[in-house]
């Protein structure tokens, strides 16, 4: 396969064995779905560039891609929430990792809370919609408009999560 994003996830997620070993199977599933959605996002971006030349039949799968992205965000949020909680329990031994996990959790919350609870997050109560509007970012693929002119893509959250795990695995975030 030309782009093995799944394996990057699975290698990076081994760092979680000492933090929460029960997350391993979740990352097996999330990594497979992420790789599939990443590939589909690439195709959706091509279709956007094609404009009127794109076949309608190729757009028919977009609904399930949005639904799968929605479910991926919900599941990934629960994984980062659990990681953040376990790092908090480690106290000073995990200061930089905890700070990074909390930052990522807050990025997820902006999208996850309105997707799951149909209300904006408390941090964005005055600016965000109660339910984000699904659509596309030209350079990212499937995304949700969370406020006028502001969107959050699943691939952005995925890239951020993967970067966090890789930084933890490499020792950049060692404490």
Residue pairs with C-beta under 8 A, 6 or more apart in sequence:
3 35
3 38
3 39
4 35
5 31
5 34
5 35
5 38
5 162
6 31
6 32
6 34
6 35
7 31
8 31
8 162
8 166
9 27
9 30
9 31
9 34
9 35
9 162
9 165
10 27
10 28
10 31
11 169
12 162
12 165
12 166
12 168
12 169
13 23
13 24
13 27
13 31
13 165
14 169
15 165
15 168
15 169
16 23
16 24
16 27
16 83
16 165
17 24
19 83
19 86
19 87
19 90
20 82
20 83
20 86
23 79
23 82
23 83
26 75
26 79
27 79
29 75
30 72
30 75
30 76
30 79
33 68
33 71
33 72
34 72
34 158
36 68
37 65
37 68
37 69
37 72
37 141
37 142
37 154
37 155
37 158
38 141
38 155
38 158
40 61
40 65
40 141
41 140
41 141
41 142
41 155
42 141
43 58
44 62
44 65
44 136
44 141
44 142
45 136
45 138
45 139
45 141
47 54
47 58
47 59
48 54
48 136
48 138
65 142
66 134
66 142
69 142
69 154
70 115
70 134
72 154
72 158
73 108
73 111
73 112
73 115
73 154
73 157
74 112
74 115
74 116
76 108
76 157
76 158
76 161
77 105
77 108
77 109
77 112
79 161
80 101
80 104
80 105
80 108
80 161
80 164
81 105
83 101
84 98
84 101
84 102
84 104
84 105
87 94
87 97
87 98
87 101
88 94
88 98
90 98
92 175
93 175
94 175
95 175
96 173
96 174
96 175
97 168
97 173
97 174
97 175
100 164
100 167
100 168
100 173
101 164
104 160
104 161
104 164
106 123
107 152
107 157
107 160
108 157
109 121
109 123
110 121
110 123
110 124
110 128
110 146
110 152
111 132
111 144
111 146
111 152
111 157
113 119
113 120
113 121
114 120
114 121
114 128
114 129
114 130
114 131
114 132
114 146
115 131
115 132
115 144
118 130
118 131
119 130
120 127
120 128
120 129
120 130
120 146
121 128
124 146
124 147
127 147
127 150
128 146
128 147
129 145
129 146
129 147
132 144
132 145
132 146
132 151
132 152
133 144
133 145
134 142
134 143
134 144
135 142
135 143
135 144
135 145
135 151
136 142
136 143
137 143
137 151
137 153
140 153
140 155
140 156
141 153
141 154
141 155
142 153
142 154
142 155
143 151
143 152
143 153
143 154
143 156
144 151
144 152
144 153
145 151
146 152
164 173
167 173
